[in-house]
Amino acid sequence: MNSVVTEADPTGHAEADLVRLAGRLPRGVLAGSTLFTSTAPCAMCPGAVYWSGIGRVVFALSGEEPAAMADPEPGDPESGIPPLHLSCRAVFARGGRAIEVAGPFPLASATEVHAGFWT
């Protein structure tokens, strides 16, 4: 789960939170690990994945799908901040090691976890 709202942390995306926890594992374990996520990682999260040593990312929804669910309310801290359109594939392509990326995959359960968050 993300901690953007619960911890008032704009960097508290689920992927980044998971990387913080996984960072305690040996590098060899991380290199053979897969991060599964409901949505394509945003422009910020691939950096965390890259530096952690995780070797593979699999996601269900494209980055555009949650944006279509969004209905920002006045006073929302992200209201008026335009999205940063940079795919995880583009970020990983600039790194010095390969990270496998698979997705998007149409899964109803991936959409369900976003219900109510964006409105």
All heavy atoms as an XYZ file, in Angstrom:
854
protein
N       0.841     -1.188      0.000
C       0.000      0.000      0.000
C       0.877      1.238      0.000
O       1.999      1.215      0.498
C      -0.895      0.005      1.232
C      -1.918     -1.119      1.233
S      -3.049     -1.012      2.615
C      -3.960      0.439      2.199
N       0.326      2.304     -0.509
C       1.098      3.536     -0.491
C       0.867      4.278      0.823
O      -0.063      3.970      1.575
C       0.788      4.414     -1.706
C      -0.539      5.116     -1.626
O      -0.868      5.762     -0.640
N      -1.325      5.001     -2.681
N       1.728      5.222      1.101
C       1.620      6.013      2.330
C       1.553      7.508      2.008
O       1.896      8.334      2.836
C       2.786      5.701      3.262
O       4.024      5.933      2.615
N       1.093      7.821      0.805
C       0.992      9.211      0.378
C       0.060      9.984      1.310
O       0.403     11.052      1.808
C       0.493      9.314     -1.085
C       0.189     10.745     -1.469
C       1.521      8.708     -2.025
N      -1.111      9.434      1.572
C      -2.097     10.105      2.415
C      -1.840      9.814      3.889
O      -1.798     10.723      4.712
C      -3.532      9.686      2.015
C      -4.566     10.269      2.969
C      -3.828     10.114      0.581
N      -1.651      8.534      4.242
C      -1.535      8.156      5.651
C      -0.318      8.751      6.334
O      -0.347      9.015      7.536
C      -1.509      6.627      5.817
O      -0.406      6.098      5.062
C      -2.813      6.004      5.339
N       0.752      8.975      5.609
C       1.976      9.536      6.179
C       2.267     10.941      5.655
O       3.325     11.497      5.940
C       3.171      8.626      5.880
C       3.059      7.227      6.455
C       3.072      7.218      7.972
O       3.771      8.057      8.590
O       2.358      6.366      8.550
N       1.340     11.476      4.844
C       1.539     12.791      4.218
C       2.899     12.856      3.524
O       3.655     13.799      3.670
C       1.398     13.914      5.253
N       3.188     11.798      2.754
C       4.477     11.664      2.086
C       4.263     11.550      0.582
O       3.841     10.492      0.103
C       5.199     10.420      2.616
C       6.535     10.171      1.954
O       6.957     10.965      1.074
O       7.181      9.169      2.302
N       4.539     12.592     -0.189
C       4.320     12.512     -1.635
C       5.198     11.469     -2.320
O       4.922     11.078     -3.446
C       4.627     13.918     -2.137
C       5.444     14.551     -1.069
C       5.071     13.881      0.225
N       6.249     11.006     -1.659
C       7.089      9.952     -2.242
C       6.675      8.565     -1.758
O       7.324      7.578     -2.110
C       8.581     10.169     -1.896
O       8.772      9.977     -0.494
C       9.056     11.546     -2.331
N       5.609      8.476     -0.990
C       5.191      7.210     -0.400
C       4.366      6.336     -1.318
O       3.373      5.747     -0.884
N       4.772      6.220     -2.553
C       4.086      5.312     -3.475
C       4.363      3.880     -3.043
O       5.402      3.578     -2.450
C       4.562      5.529     -4.903
C       4.205      6.873     -5.438
N       4.361      7.206     -6.759
C       3.691      7.989     -4.839
C       3.958      8.448     -6.958
N       3.551      8.946     -5.799
N       3.456      2.982     -3.367
C       3.577      1.591     -2.935
C       4.904      0.973     -3.386
O       5.545      0.246     -2.625
C       2.394      0.778     -3.468
N       5.314      1.281     -4.599
C       6.568      0.713     -5.103
C       7.754      1.208     -4.282
O       8.633      0.422     -3.913
C       6.775      1.076     -6.576
C       5.713      0.550     -7.517
C       4.487      1.451     -7.639
O       4.328      2.399     -6.857
O       3.678      1.179     -8.539
N       7.797      2.489     -4.001
C       8.906      3.053     -3.224
C       8.893      2.511     -1.794
O       9.944      2.205     -1.224
C       8.842      4.575     -3.226
N       7.698      2.385     -1.208
C       7.599      1.827      0.142
C       8.096      0.385      0.171
O       8.806     -0.026      1.091
C       6.160      1.906      0.651
C       5.731      3.313      1.018
O       6.589      4.225      1.065
O       4.520      3.516      1.271
N       7.741     -0.384     -0.849
C       8.192     -1.777     -0.922
C       9.712     -1.859     -1.090
O      10.374     -2.671     -0.452
C       7.501     -2.504     -2.076
C       7.923     -3.960     -2.241
C       7.385     -4.790     -1.088
C       7.453     -4.503     -3.559
N      10.263     -0.990     -1.929
C      11.712     -0.975     -2.136
C      12.435     -0.668     -0.819
O      13.464     -1.266     -0.519
C      12.106      0.023     -3.249
C      13.598      0.313     -3.243
C      11.677     -0.522     -4.604
N      11.891      0.245     -0.027
C      12.508      0.552      1.277
C      12.586     -0.694      2.152
O      13.589     -0.925      2.818
C      11.728      1.654      1.988
C      11.959      3.027      1.414
C      11.227      4.110      2.227
N      11.151      5.318      1.448
C      10.084      5.728      0.776
N       8.964      5.031      0.807
N      10.116      6.839      0.083
N      11.535     -1.483      2.141
C      11.528     -2.719      2.929
C      12.428     -3.789      2.309
O      13.188     -4.459      3.004
C      10.103     -3.261      3.051
C       9.133     -2.425      3.858
C       7.712     -2.960      3.714
C       9.552     -2.384      5.314
N      12.343     -3.939      1.005
C      13.122     -4.969      0.313
C      14.614     -4.674      0.347
O      15.432     -5.593      0.232
C      12.653     -5.091     -1.140
N      14.980     -3.423      0.527
C      16.391     -3.045      0.549
C      17.195     -3.743      1.629
O      18.418     -3.767      1.587
N      16.519     -4.342      2.570
C      17.194     -5.089      3.647
C      17.638     -6.478      3.196
O      18.395     -7.137      3.891
C      16.255     -5.213      4.839
C      15.828     -3.865      5.380
C      14.769     -4.000      6.444
N      14.289     -2.668      6.806
C      13.111     -2.419      7.312
N      12.275     -3.407      7.544
N      12.756     -1.191      7.610
N      17.151     -6.905      2.037
C      17.497     -8.236      1.521
C      18.843     -8.197      0.814
O      19.262     -7.152      0.310
C      16.413     -8.709      0.541
C      15.017     -8.880      1.130
C      14.006     -9.121      0.011
C      14.992    -10.023      2.134
N      19.513     -9.352      0.736
C      20.786     -9.400      0.001
C      20.594     -9.047     -1.477
O      19.572     -9.353     -2.080
C      21.229    -10.861      0.149
C      20.467    -11.393      1.317
C      19.175    -10.630      1.358
N      21.601     -8.430     -2.065
C      21.531     -8.008     -3.473
C      21.215     -9.161     -4.413
O      20.475     -8.986     -5.376
C      22.852     -7.356     -3.901
C      23.088     -5.993     -3.304
C      22.165     -4.991     -3.855
N      22.827     -4.186     -4.874
C      22.266     -3.126     -5.403
N      21.076     -2.756     -5.029
N      22.889     -2.444     -6.315
N      21.768    -10.325     -4.145
C      21.492    -11.478     -5.002
C      20.028    -11.871     -4.995
O      19.478    -12.272     -6.021
N      19.400    -11.749     -3.855
C      17.970    -12.048     -3.750
C      17.174    -11.015     -4.538
O      16.249    -11.352     -5.278
C      17.514    -12.074     -2.268
C      16.002    -12.147     -2.153
C      18.169    -13.234     -1.535
N      17.540     -9.753     -4.390
C      16.824     -8.688     -5.103
C      16.978     -8.817     -6.616
O      16.030     -8.596     -7.357
C      17.307     -7.314     -4.631
C      16.894     -6.968     -3.200
C      17.655     -5.754     -2.711
C      15.404     -6.760     -3.108
N      18.150     -9.182     -7.065
C      18.387     -9.319     -8.511
C      17.465    -10.376     -9.116
O      17.034    -10.248    -10.261
C      19.842     -9.672     -8.783
N      17.132    -11.397     -8.348
C      16.240    -12.453     -8.828
C      14.785    -12.220     -8.467
O      13.955    -13.100     -8.662
N      14.471    -11.050     -7.946
C      13.115    -10.754     -7.481
C      12.300     -9.995     -8.517
O      12.840     -9.290     -9.364
C      13.170     -9.906     -6.206
O      13.741    -10.645     -5.161
N      10.987    -10.145     -8.400
C      10.038     -9.429     -9.247
C       9.164     -8.554     -8.372
O       8.619     -9.016     -7.381
C       9.144    -10.415    -10.026
O       9.977    -11.241    -10.838
C       8.132     -9.687    -10.897
N       9.024     -7.293     -8.746
C       8.098     -6.382     -8.086
C       6.816     -6.390     -8.904
O       6.830     -6.066    -10.094
C       8.690     -4.970     -8.028
C       7.880     -3.931     -7.271
C       8.827     -2.915     -6.635
C       6.871     -3.241     -8.135
N       5.722     -6.808     -8.278
C       4.414     -6.799     -8.922
C       3.657     -5.584     -8.407
O       3.644     -5.319     -7.204
C       3.623     -8.073     -8.570
C       4.183     -9.319     -9.177
C       5.101    -10.088     -8.484
C       3.786     -9.733    -10.439
C       5.626    -11.252     -9.029
C       4.307    -10.896    -10.998
C       5.227    -11.655    -10.289
N       3.035     -4.844     -9.319
C       2.309     -3.648     -8.926
C       1.048     -3.500     -9.760
O       0.985     -3.997    -10.889
C       3.226     -2.403     -9.037
O       2.524     -1.253     -8.588
C       3.729     -2.195    -10.435
N       0.053     -2.845     -9.178
C      -1.224     -2.702     -9.874
C      -1.125     -1.761    -11.073
O      -1.901     -1.872    -12.011
C      -2.300     -2.192     -8.911
O      -1.977     -0.899     -8.436
N      -0.165     -0.841    -11.023
C      -0.072      0.192    -12.056
C       1.379      0.373    -12.493
O       2.295      0.204    -11.686
C      -0.584      1.538    -11.500
O      -1.877      1.328    -10.956
C      -0.658      2.595    -12.562
N       1.577      0.759    -13.719
C       2.931      1.057    -14.193
C       3.577      2.061    -13.251
O       2.969      3.064    -12.899
C       2.877      1.629    -15.601
N       4.802      1.796    -12.800
C       5.462      2.734    -11.893
C       5.579      4.126    -12.515
O       5.858      4.274    -13.701
C       6.843      2.112    -11.688
C       6.635      0.653    -11.931
C       5.607      0.598    -13.037
N       5.361      5.132    -11.682
C       5.462      6.527    -12.128
C       6.925      6.873    -12.411
O       7.818      6.062    -12.196
C       4.902      7.457    -11.042
S       6.000      7.613     -9.604
N       7.177      8.080    -12.815
C       8.534      8.512    -13.149
C       9.491      8.435    -11.966
O      10.689      8.221    -12.144
C       8.502      9.935    -13.686
N       8.997      8.571    -10.743
C       9.847      8.551     -9.550
C      10.252      7.124     -9.147
O      11.409      6.880     -8.791
C       9.089      9.203     -8.379
C       9.781      9.097     -7.044
S       8.770      9.733     -5.700
C       7.421      8.539     -5.659
N       9.329      6.202     -9.204
C       9.547      4.864     -8.640
C      10.594      4.001     -9.352
O      11.281      3.221     -8.697
C       8.217      4.137     -8.522
S       7.150      4.889     -7.270
N      10.768      4.102    -10.662
C      11.797      3.277    -11.300
C      13.202      3.557    -10.764
O      14.038      2.659    -10.733
C      11.695      3.634    -12.781
C      10.309      4.107    -12.953
C       9.964      4.792    -11.666
N      13.474      4.773    -10.343
C      14.781      5.064     -9.757
C      15.003      4.239     -8.503
O      16.078      3.664     -8.301
N      13.983      4.150     -7.661
C      14.085      3.347     -6.440
C      14.272      1.875     -6.784
O      15.103      1.188     -6.184
C      12.841      3.551     -5.577
N      13.508      1.401     -7.762
C      13.639     -0.001     -8.187
C      15.039     -0.242     -8.731
O      15.702     -1.226     -8.381
C      12.560     -0.354     -9.247
C      12.825     -1.725     -9.855
C      11.172     -0.292     -8.630
N      15.511      0.656     -9.570
C      16.844      0.510    -10.160
C      17.921      0.421     -9.082
O      18.737     -0.494     -9.077
C      17.122      1.687    -11.102
C      18.480      1.603    -11.750
C      18.664      0.848    -12.893
C      19.583      2.245    -11.195
C      19.910      0.745    -13.485
C      20.830      2.145    -11.777
C      20.991      1.392    -12.917
O      22.234      1.282    -13.490
N      17.921      1.373     -8.151
C      18.978      1.411     -7.136
C      18.867      0.260     -6.144
O      19.856     -0.114     -5.520
C      18.985      2.756     -6.410
C      19.406      3.862     -7.332
C      18.637      4.891     -7.774
C      20.685      4.021     -7.954
N      19.354      5.686     -8.637
C      20.621      5.168     -8.769
C      21.867      3.301     -7.919
C      21.700      5.617     -9.521
C      22.938      3.751     -8.674
C      22.851      4.890     -9.464
N      17.684     -0.334     -6.022
C      17.527     -1.461     -5.092
C      18.181     -2.729     -5.618
O      18.560     -3.600     -4.850
C      16.039     -1.746     -4.851
O      15.446     -2.378     -5.983
N      18.248     -2.858     -6.948
C      18.795     -4.076     -7.544
C      17.730     -5.063     -7.982
O      18.049     -6.135     -8.479
N      16.449     -4.733     -7.784
C      15.363     -5.615     -8.225
C      15.484     -5.830     -9.728
O      15.740     -4.896    -10.474
C      13.987     -5.017     -7.844
C      13.823     -5.033     -6.315
C      12.846     -5.750     -8.533
C      12.616     -4.275     -5.806
N      15.287     -7.079    -10.165
C      15.543     -7.422    -11.555
C      14.367     -7.403    -12.507
O      14.557     -7.448    -13.721
N      13.152     -7.323    -11.966
C      11.990     -7.423    -12.865
C      10.812     -6.673    -12.260
O      10.593     -6.714    -11.053
C      11.630     -8.892    -13.045
C      10.502     -9.178    -13.994
C      10.363    -10.705    -14.190
N       9.280    -11.005    -15.086
C       8.249    -11.786    -14.775
N       8.167    -12.368    -13.602
N       7.299    -12.007    -15.657
N      10.025     -6.021    -13.125
C       8.811     -5.316    -12.725
C       7.666     -5.806    -13.606
O       7.800     -5.859    -14.827
C       8.966     -3.785    -12.879
C       7.647     -3.069    -12.615
C      10.056     -3.259    -11.969
N       6.554     -6.161    -12.965
C       5.348     -6.581    -13.682
C       4.204     -5.707    -13.186
O       4.035     -5.533    -11.980
C       5.027     -8.070    -13.420
C       3.715     -8.469    -14.087
C       6.172     -8.959    -13.897
N       3.441     -5.129    -14.121
C       2.331     -4.274    -13.721
C       1.077     -4.583    -14.524
O       1.142     -5.119    -15.620
C       2.702     -2.793    -13.828
C       3.021     -2.316    -15.219
C       2.026     -1.824    -16.040
C       4.319     -2.354    -15.697
C       2.316     -1.371    -17.319
C       4.630     -1.901    -16.966
C       3.620     -1.405    -17.787
N      -0.075     -4.217    -13.932
C      -1.360     -4.470    -14.579
C      -1.820     -3.264    -15.393
O      -1.911     -3.342    -16.611
C      -2.412     -4.852    -13.539
N      -2.117     -2.147    -14.750
C      -2.668     -0.988    -15.440
C      -1.578     -0.137    -16.067
O      -0.491      0.009    -15.501
C      -3.454     -0.113    -14.458
C      -4.585     -0.767    -13.694
C      -5.202      0.228    -12.725
C      -5.632     -1.328    -14.634
N      -1.907      0.467    -17.197
C      -0.977      1.433    -17.791
C      -0.973      2.682    -16.923
O      -1.868      2.877    -16.093
C      -1.420      1.797    -19.207
O      -2.596      2.595    -19.153
N      -0.004      3.538    -17.112
C       0.063      4.768    -16.346
C      -1.108      5.701    -16.602
O      -1.472      6.505    -15.746
N      -1.728      5.586    -17.762
C      -2.839      6.469    -18.110
C      -4.145      6.064    -17.435
O      -5.026      6.894    -17.222
C      -3.038      6.500    -19.630
C      -1.917      7.179    -20.394
C      -0.668      6.304    -20.539
O      -0.787      5.063    -20.493
O       0.421      6.882    -20.669
N      -4.290      4.776    -17.095
C      -5.566      4.309    -16.543
C      -5.916      4.944    -15.195
O      -7.046      5.409    -15.018
C      -5.584      2.781    -16.488
C      -5.668      2.182    -17.888
C      -5.571      0.679    -17.899
O      -4.435      0.167    -17.994
O      -6.631      0.033    -17.809
N      -5.011      5.025    -14.225
C      -5.373      5.700    -12.971
C      -5.654      7.187    -13.187
O      -6.521      7.762    -12.536
C      -4.156      5.514    -12.072
C      -3.464      4.346    -12.627
C      -3.723      4.366    -14.106
N      -4.949      7.802    -14.118
C      -5.187      9.214    -14.405
C      -6.619      9.432    -14.876
O      -7.244     10.443    -14.553
C      -4.197      9.713    -15.446
N      -7.171      8.472    -15.607
C      -8.552      8.577    -16.073
C      -9.541      8.444    -14.913
O     -10.675      8.900    -15.007
C      -8.831      7.512    -17.125
N      -9.117      7.823    -13.805
C      -9.973      7.670    -12.623
C      -9.946      8.911    -11.740
O     -10.784      9.071    -10.865
C      -9.496      6.485    -11.774
C      -9.579      5.151    -12.432
S      -8.915      3.907    -11.298
C      -8.182      2.782    -12.440
N      -8.963      9.773    -11.942
C      -8.764     10.917    -11.056
C      -9.830     11.977    -11.229
O     -10.240     12.287    -12.335
C      -7.384     11.521    -11.287
N     -10.252     12.508    -10.113
C     -11.194     13.628    -10.075
C     -10.709     14.530     -8.941
O     -11.253     14.500     -7.837
C     -12.611     13.117     -9.808
C     -13.637     14.229     -9.837
O     -13.336     15.302    -10.392
O     -14.731     14.024     -9.296
N      -9.634     15.312     -9.187
C      -9.045     16.087     -8.097
C     -10.022     17.086     -7.480
O     -10.785     17.729     -8.184
C      -7.863     16.803     -8.743
C      -8.071     16.696    -10.204
C      -9.009     15.560    -10.456
N      -9.990     17.141     -6.173
C     -10.836     18.074     -5.430
C     -10.067     19.355     -5.168
O      -8.845     19.340     -5.038
C     -11.242     17.449     -4.092
C     -12.088     16.209     -4.235
C     -12.480     15.637     -2.889
O     -12.339     16.331     -1.857
O     -12.935     14.493     -2.865
N     -10.776     20.484     -5.052
C     -10.095     21.719     -4.684
C      -9.363     21.535     -3.353
O      -9.871     20.898     -2.443
C     -11.244     22.724     -4.546
C     -12.378     22.137     -5.329
C     -12.204     20.644     -5.252
N      -8.155     22.033     -3.282
C      -7.364     21.871     -2.065
C      -6.501     20.633     -2.052
O      -5.649     20.466     -1.189
N      -6.706     19.736     -3.017
C      -5.873     18.541     -3.121
C      -4.446     18.998     -3.383
O      -4.208     19.830     -4.260
C      -6.370     17.670     -4.283
C      -5.590     16.385     -4.483
O      -4.409     16.336     -4.101
O      -6.163     15.436     -5.029
N      -3.454     18.489     -2.616
C      -2.080     18.957     -2.805
C      -1.521     18.704     -4.206
O      -0.598     19.379     -4.628
C      -1.280     18.196     -1.753
C      -2.151     17.114     -1.263
C      -3.574     17.498     -1.568
N      -2.093     17.735     -4.922
C      -1.617     17.464     -6.277
C      -2.471     18.153     -7.334
O      -2.180     18.059     -8.514
C      -1.550     15.962     -6.522
C      -0.471     15.288     -5.690
C      -0.232     13.852     -6.108
O      -0.555     13.481     -7.244
O       0.292     13.107     -5.271
N      -3.517     18.845     -6.903
C      -4.374     19.549     -7.838
C      -3.558     20.641     -8.529
O      -2.858     21.415     -7.894
C      -5.562     20.167     -7.101
O      -6.393     20.835     -8.012
N      -3.633     20.682     -9.829
C      -2.909     21.697    -10.585
C      -1.480     21.315    -10.913
O      -0.798     22.037    -11.627
N      -0.999     20.182    -10.392
C       0.350     19.720    -10.725
C       0.217     18.780    -11.916
O      -0.381     17.713    -11.799
C       1.018     18.980     -9.546
C       1.141     19.907     -8.347
C       2.386     18.445     -9.975
C       1.633     19.215     -7.086
N       0.749     19.159    -13.049
C       0.610     18.292    -14.216
C       1.399     17.001    -14.026
O       2.421     16.980    -13.354
C       1.177     19.130    -15.368
C       2.008     20.178    -14.722
C       1.497     20.375    -13.342
N       0.906     15.907    -14.599
C       1.616     14.632    -14.464
C       2.966     14.666    -15.181
O       3.166     15.439    -16.117
C       0.677     13.621    -15.111
C      -0.224     14.415    -15.978
C      -0.293     15.795    -15.410
N       3.864     13.854    -14.716
C       5.180     13.705    -15.329
C       5.142     12.427    -16.157
O       5.187     11.328    -15.624
C       6.251     13.618    -14.241
C       7.699     13.482    -14.675
C       8.107     14.640    -15.589
C       8.591     13.451    -13.445
N       5.003     12.580    -17.463
C       4.852     11.424    -18.348
C       6.228     10.884    -18.739
O       6.865     11.383    -19.668
C       4.060     11.805    -19.597
C       2.656     12.198    -19.308
N       1.677     11.295    -18.938
C       2.052     13.415    -19.304
C       0.542     11.927    -18.727
N       0.752     13.218    -18.942
N       6.674      9.885    -17.993
C       7.935      9.222    -18.274
C       7.776      7.782    -17.828
O       7.613      7.501    -16.639
C       9.075      9.903    -17.508
C      10.484      9.392    -17.744
C      10.893      9.584    -19.205
C      11.461     10.113    -16.830
N       7.799      6.867    -18.768
C       7.542      5.464    -18.442
C       8.713      4.836    -17.701
O       9.864      5.281    -17.828
C       7.265      4.669    -19.721
O       8.477      4.454    -20.432
N       8.412      3.781    -16.958
C       9.479      3.059    -16.267
C      10.444      2.443    -17.277
O      11.645      2.389    -17.035
C       8.911      2.012    -15.312
S       7.964      0.674    -16.063
N       9.932      2.036    -18.421
C      10.811      1.475    -19.449
C      11.839      2.515    -19.902
O      13.004      2.202    -20.105
C       9.992      0.980    -20.631
C       9.247     -0.320    -20.378
C       8.478     -0.774    -21.627
N       7.922     -2.104    -21.448
C       6.691     -2.336    -21.014
N       5.862     -1.344    -20.736
N       6.259     -3.586    -20.881
N      11.387      3.762    -20.065
C      12.299      4.823    -20.489
C      13.355      5.092    -19.425
O      14.527      5.300    -19.746
C      11.518      6.097    -20.802
N      12.963      5.083    -18.166
C      13.929      5.300    -17.073
C      14.935      4.158    -17.037
O      16.150      4.382    -16.988
C      13.208      5.449    -15.712
C      14.211      5.525    -14.568
C      12.303      6.670    -15.714
N      14.447      2.922    -17.051
C      15.348      1.769    -16.984
C      16.299      1.706    -18.176
O      17.442      1.271    -18.052
C      14.553      0.461    -16.891
C      13.765      0.296    -15.622
C      12.560     -0.385    -15.633
C      14.211      0.814    -14.413
C      11.824     -0.557    -14.471
C      13.483      0.651    -13.240
C      12.287     -0.036    -13.273
N      15.835      2.156    -19.340
C      16.670      2.128    -20.546
C      17.908      3.002    -20.397
O      18.909      2.793    -21.086
C      15.861      2.558    -21.766
N      17.869      3.977    -19.498
C      18.996      4.884    -19.292
C      19.983      4.358    -18.262
O      21.009      4.975    -18.009
C      18.484      6.255    -18.843
C      17.547      6.951    -19.826
C      18.171      7.230    -21.183
N      19.322      8.086    -21.099
C      19.344      9.370    -21.388
N      18.243      9.956    -21.797
N      20.448     10.057    -21.288
N      19.672      3.228    -17.642
C      20.540      2.666    -16.607
C      21.618      1.768    -17.174
O      21.638      1.453    -18.368
N      22.493      1.342    -16.306
C      23.613      0.508    -16.714
C      23.374     -0.980    -16.536
O      24.290     -1.771    -16.725
N      22.150     -1.360    -16.160
C      21.826     -2.783    -16.043
C      20.410     -3.003    -16.541
O      19.565     -2.106    -16.481
C      21.977     -3.279    -14.608
C      20.977     -2.716    -13.644
C      21.172     -3.270    -12.224
N      20.136     -2.789    -11.339
C      18.959     -3.371    -11.170
N      18.662     -4.483    -11.810
N      18.068     -2.859    -10.348
N      20.163     -4.190    -17.040
C      18.844     -4.507    -17.592
C      17.858     -4.829    -16.482
O      18.195     -5.538    -15.533
C      18.945     -5.688    -18.547
N      16.662     -4.283    -16.608
C      15.549     -4.623    -15.733
C      14.406     -5.030    -16.645
O      13.991     -4.259    -17.519
C      15.135     -3.439    -14.836
C      16.288     -3.049    -13.919
C      13.890     -3.794    -14.028
C      16.044     -1.810    -13.095
N      13.924     -6.235    -16.472
C      12.830     -6.724    -17.301
C      11.533     -6.044    -16.861
O      11.255     -5.926    -15.675
C      12.695     -8.236    -17.149
C      11.615     -8.839    -18.003
C      11.445    -10.329    -17.771
O      12.328    -10.964    -17.169
O      10.389    -10.843    -18.190
N      10.724     -5.616    -17.830
C       9.433     -4.986    -17.557
C       8.368     -5.724    -18.350
O       8.523     -5.938    -19.550
C       9.426     -3.495    -17.949
C       8.053     -2.881    -17.693
C      10.503     -2.732    -17.199
N       7.293     -6.119    -17.669
C       6.172     -6.787    -18.331
C       4.878     -6.075    -17.935
O       4.645     -5.826    -16.764
C       6.113     -8.257    -17.927
N       4.087     -5.746    -18.918
C       2.812     -5.094    -18.668
C       2.533     -4.090    -19.761
O       3.424     -3.785    -20.556
N       1.359     -3.586    -19.826
C       0.241     -3.794    -18.911
C      -0.518     -5.095    -19.188
O      -0.487     -5.625    -20.299
C      -0.659     -2.592    -19.177
C      -0.392     -2.195    -20.592
C       1.048     -2.567    -20.850
N      -1.174     -5.568    -18.126
C      -2.018     -6.756    -18.188
C      -3.393     -6.376    -17.648
O      -3.482     -5.846    -16.537
C      -1.442     -7.899    -17.352
C      -0.125     -8.393    -17.856
C       1.046     -8.042    -17.198
C      -0.041     -9.188    -18.978
C       2.280     -8.490    -17.660
C       1.190     -9.641    -19.446
C       2.347     -9.288    -18.787
N      -4.458     -6.611    -18.401
C      -5.798     -6.209    -17.947
C      -6.305     -7.109    -16.816
O      -6.669     -8.258    -17.034
C      -6.665     -6.351    -19.202
C      -5.956     -7.379    -20.035
C      -4.495     -7.234    -19.716
N      -6.294     -6.594    -15.592
C      -6.785     -7.326    -14.433
C      -7.813     -6.470    -13.699
O      -7.500     -5.352    -13.267
C      -5.646     -7.659    -13.463
C      -4.545     -8.576    -13.970
C      -3.417     -8.654    -12.962
C      -5.114     -9.964    -14.225
N      -9.014     -6.987    -13.529
C     -10.058     -6.242    -12.823
C      -9.627     -5.911    -11.406
O      -9.898     -4.816    -10.897
C     -11.359     -7.041    -12.811
N      -8.931     -6.831    -10.751
C      -8.512     -6.593     -9.362
C      -7.542     -5.416     -9.257
O      -7.493     -4.740     -8.231
C      -7.896     -7.850     -8.756
O      -6.775     -8.267     -9.512
N      -6.800     -5.139    -10.299
C      -5.879     -3.996    -10.283
C      -6.652     -2.685    -10.294
O      -6.267     -1.720     -9.635
C      -4.930     -4.060    -11.469
N      -7.741     -2.649    -11.021
C      -8.580     -1.456    -11.035
C      -9.271     -1.289     -9.690
O      -9.375     -0.180     -9.165
C      -9.625     -1.553    -12.166
O      -8.936     -1.729    -13.407
C     -10.494     -0.318    -12.232
N      -9.715     -2.381     -9.091
C     -10.448     -2.338     -7.825
C      -9.633     -1.707     -6.694
O     -10.186     -1.006     -5.858
C     -10.898     -3.742     -7.429
C     -11.972     -4.301     -8.342
C     -12.187     -5.803     -8.172
O     -11.619     -6.407     -7.232
O     -12.927     -6.368     -8.995
N      -8.322     -1.927     -6.656
C      -7.525     -1.360     -5.561
C      -7.446      0.165     -5.638
O      -7.114      0.807     -4.650
C      -6.100     -1.955     -5.469
C      -6.143     -3.454     -5.241
C      -5.267     -1.607     -6.682
N      -7.783      0.722     -6.778
C      -7.767      2.172     -6.939
C      -9.122      2.813     -6.637
O      -9.216      4.037     -6.563
C      -7.335      2.546     -8.368
C      -5.911      2.234     -8.633
N      -4.903      3.134     -8.375
C      -5.314      1.117     -9.113
C      -3.734      2.583     -8.678
N      -3.953      1.370     -9.128
N     -10.142      1.993     -6.451
C     -11.500      2.510     -6.217
C     -11.505      3.441     -5.006
O     -11.057      3.079     -3.928
C     -12.475      1.358     -6.016
N     -11.994      4.635     -5.227
C     -12.124      5.602     -4.149
C     -10.897      6.428     -3.865
O     -10.998      7.469     -3.234
N      -9.726      5.995     -4.311
C      -8.508      6.740     -4.013
C      -8.424      8.035     -4.810
O      -7.991      9.062     -4.316
C      -7.252      5.900     -4.269
C      -5.972      6.616     -3.937
C      -5.541      6.698     -2.633
C      -5.215      7.222     -4.924
C      -4.369      7.366     -2.311
C      -4.046      7.905     -4.623
C      -3.628      7.969     -3.303
N      -8.845      7.982     -6.062
C      -8.656      9.115     -6.976
C      -9.835     10.081     -6.993
O      -9.828     11.047     -7.730
C      -8.407      8.591     -8.390
C      -7.187      7.758     -8.469
C      -7.134      6.394     -8.512
C      -5.836      8.206     -8.487
N      -5.830      5.982     -8.561
C      -5.001      7.079     -8.547
C      -5.238      9.458     -8.451
C      -3.624      7.157     -8.577
C      -3.858      9.543     -8.484
C      -3.064      8.399     -8.551
N     -10.852      9.795     -6.203
C     -12.019     10.686     -6.196
C     -12.248     11.283     -4.827
O     -11.745     10.832     -3.843
C     -13.276      9.926     -6.636
O     -13.474      8.810     -5.782
C     -13.158      9.483     -8.073
